Amino acid sequence: MKISYITSLTSLCITTTFAAPSPAPIEYAAPPGGWESLEYPKGTGEGLPSYPAPPGGWENVKYPPGTGASPSPFSFTSTFNVVAKGDQVRNGTAPAPGSKDGIGYFNFGINSSEDTICYNITLLAIPGTYLSPALTATHIHAAARSASGPPRIAFPNPISKGSDARRVSIGCLTGPFVTGIKAADGSDTGAGFKVAMIEANPERYFADVHTSVFPLGAVRGQIS
């Protein structure tokens, strides 16, 4: 399992979908004689306070491959915004105690061709320390609404931002995925899992977080 933290995603609002960051600047080599050797026609190129947009606007400018524009690494085939609450927690098919006041926002961007899922997770007013037999306590599980199921992806636990009342985790994971939980056949419950499975049937998966106060789940939200 490859984990990479994307600091540029911190600007995302928890209620919005993922947005691609601005293209990285391209460094151009100086011409023979250096940039100072260039002579610009009057009114062009040098010393202008700003440049007027071309017809159709800058967004319609087409750059040849390898020049001008940088392709975004955040190209998603689907996005999901999940609101997780305590009244959705289950023990099997029976309701289980969850946090009454806590709430979780799980925003996901999926690139199924790369088997990558990017996440922006914010937990508010979730009591207790993280507790789970898995590698982490923040997961996507495989189960329909009102049912329980094994974790398929384990995310880094959100960390405090100013106070324990607000915890945040932002980054991306790329398969193969490992949860640390063994299935009946001895394999890891993340083995063989692909994020394309979420795209194909989002209603069969949910996001949650487990704590010492609510080991079965503090909050839970169905992906669809």
C-alpha positions in Angstrom: 0.0 0.0 0.0 1.5 3.3 -1.1 0.6 6.4 1.0 1.3 9.9 -0.1 0.1 13.1 1.7 -0.9 15.9 -0.6 -0.5 19.2 1.2 -2.1 21.2 -1.7 -5.4 19.5 -0.9 -5.7 21.3 2.4 -7.5 24.2 0.7 -10.4 22.0 -0.1 -13.7 22.8 1.6 -15.1 19.7 3.4 -18.4 20.2 1.7 -17.1 20.4 -1.8 -15.7 17.9 -4.3 -12.0 17.7 -5.2 -10.5 20.5 -7.4 -7.3 20.1 -9.4 -4.5 22.4 -8.2 -3.0 25.1 -10.4 -0.5 23.8 -13.0 3.1 23.9 -11.9 5.2 26.6 -13.5 7.5 25.5 -16.3 11.1 26.6 -16.3 12.4 27.6 -19.8 16.1 27.6 -20.6 17.7 31.0 -21.4 18.5 31.6 -25.1 22.1 32.0 -26.3 23.3 35.3 -24.9 20.8 35.3 -22.0 17.4 36.8 -21.6 18.9 40.3 -21.5 20.0 39.9 -25.1 16.5 39.7 -26.4 15.0 42.8 -28.0 11.2 43.0 -27.9 9.1 45.0 -30.3 7.6 48.1 -28.7 4.4 47.2 -26.7 5.1 43.5 -26.5 6.9 41.0 -24.4 8.9 43.1 -21.9 7.8 45.3 -19.1 4.1 45.0 -19.6 2.0 45.3 -16.3 -0.4 42.7 -17.6 -1.2 40.8 -20.8 -4.7 40.8 -22.3 -6.6 37.5 -22.6 -6.7 36.1 -26.1 -10.1 35.7 -27.9 -12.1 33.1 -26.0 -10.1 33.6 -22.7 -7.0 31.9 -21.3 -8.9 28.8 -20.5 -9.4 28.1 -24.2 -5.7 28.2 -25.0 -4.5 24.8 -26.3 -0.9 24.0 -25.4 1.2 21.5 -27.4 2.1 18.4 -25.4 5.1 19.1 -23.0 4.7 22.9 -23.2 2.8 25.6 -21.3 0.4 23.6 -19.3 1.1 20.9 -16.7 -1.3 17.9 -16.5 -3.0 17.6 -13.1 -2.2 14.5 -11.0 -5.7 14.9 -9.6 -7.7 13.4 -12.4 -10.7 11.6 -11.0 -13.1 9.2 -12.6 -15.6 9.8 -9.8 -16.0 11.7 -6.6 -18.1 11.1 -3.5 -19.1 13.3 -0.5 -20.2 11.3 2.5 -21.8 12.7 5.7 -21.3 10.2 8.6 -23.4 10.2 11.7 -23.7 8.1 14.9 -27.3 6.9 14.2 -26.0 4.9 11.2 -23.7 2.6 13.2 -24.6 -1.1 13.2 -23.6 -4.3 15.0 -24.4 -6.8 12.3 -27.8 -5.6 11.2 -28.8 -4.3 14.7 -28.4 -0.6 15.6 -25.3 0.1 17.7 -24.4 3.0 19.9 -22.7 5.9 18.0 -21.8 9.4 18.8 -24.9 11.6 19.1 -23.1 14.9 18.6 -20.3 13.9 16.4 -20.2 14.1 12.6 -17.8 13.0 9.9 -17.2 14.4 6.4 -15.6 11.9 4.1 -14.8 13.4 0.7 -13.3 11.0 -1.9 -11.8 11.4 -5.4 -11.3 8.1 -7.2 -9.0 7.4 -10.2 -9.9 3.9 -11.1 -7.4 3.6 -13.9 -4.6 4.2 -11.4 -6.4 2.3 -8.5 -6.0 5.5 -6.4 -8.3 7.1 -3.9 -7.7 10.6 -2.6 -9.4 11.6 0.6 -10.3 14.7 2.6 -11.7 13.5 6.0 -12.9 15.9 8.7 -14.2 14.6 12.1 -16.1 17.0 14.4 -16.8 16.4 18.1 -15.9 12.7 18.0 -15.1 11.5 21.5 -12.4 9.1 22.6 -9.0 8.0 21.2 -8.8 5.8 18.0 -9.3 2.1 18.7 -9.4 -0.7 16.1 -7.8 -4.1 15.5 -7.0 -2.8 12.0 -3.9 -0.8 11.0 -5.9 2.4 11.6 -9.4 3.2 12.9 -10.6 5.1 9.8 -12.0 2.9 7.0 -14.1 2.1 4.0 -16.0 -1.1 4.7 -17.9 -3.4 2.3 -21.5 -3.7 3.4 -25.0 -2.4 2.4 -26.9 0.1 4.5 -28.0 -1.2 7.9 -25.4 -4.1 7.7 -21.8 -4.7 8.9 -18.9 -5.8 6.8 -15.1 -6.0 6.7 -12.8 -3.0 6.1 -11.4 -2.8 2.6 -9.3 0.4 2.9 -7.6 1.8 6.0 -6.9 5.5 5.9 -4.5 7.4 8.1 -6.4 8.6 11.2 -7.4 12.3 11.2 -5.2 14.4 13.5 -6.2 17.3 15.7 -6.4 20.8 14.1 -6.4 23.3 17.0 -8.3 21.0 19.3 -9.6 17.4 19.6 -13.0 18.7 18.5 -11.8 18.9 14.9 -9.5 16.3 13.3 -8.4 16.2 9.7 -6.7 13.7 7.3 -5.9 14.5 3.7 -3.9 12.5 1.1 -4.1 9.7 -1.4 -3.8 5.9 -1.3 -2.9 3.6 -4.2 -3.5 -0.1 -4.2 -2.7 -2.8 -3.3 -4.5 -2.1 -0.1 -3.8 -3.6 3.4 -6.1 -3.3 6.4 -4.4 -5.5 8.9 -7.6 -7.6 9.4 -7.6 -11.2 8.3 -10.5 -12.8 6.4 -11.7 -16.3 7.1 -9.2 -17.7 4.5 -6.3 -15.9 6.2 -5.9 -13.2 3.6 -6.0 -9.5 4.4 -9.5 -8.0 3.9 -7.9 -5.4 1.6 -6.3 -8.0 -0.7 -7.6 -7.9 -4.2 -9.7 -4.8 -3.6 -9.9 -2.2 -6.4 -11.4 1.3 -6.1 -13.3 0.6 -9.3 -15.5 -1.7 -7.1 -16.6 1.4 -5.2 -17.5 3.2 -8.5 -19.4 0.1 -9.7 -21.5 -0.2 -6.6 -21.1 2.7 -4.2 -24.2 1.7 -2.2 -22.3 -1.4 -1.1 -19.7 0.5 0.8 -19.6 2.8 3.8 -17.0 5.0 5.6 -16.6 5.1 9.4 -14.2 5.7 12.3 -13.8 3.8 15.5 -12.8 5.1 19.0 -12.4 3.9 22.5 -15.8 5.3 23.4 -17.5 3.8 20.3 -15.4 0.7 19.2 -18.1 -0.4 16.8 -18.1 3.0 15.1 -18.5 6.6 16.3 -20.0 7.7 13.0 -20.8 6.0 9.8 -22.0 7.1 6.3 -23.0 5.1 3.3 -21.0 6.1 0.2 -24.2 6.2 -1.8 
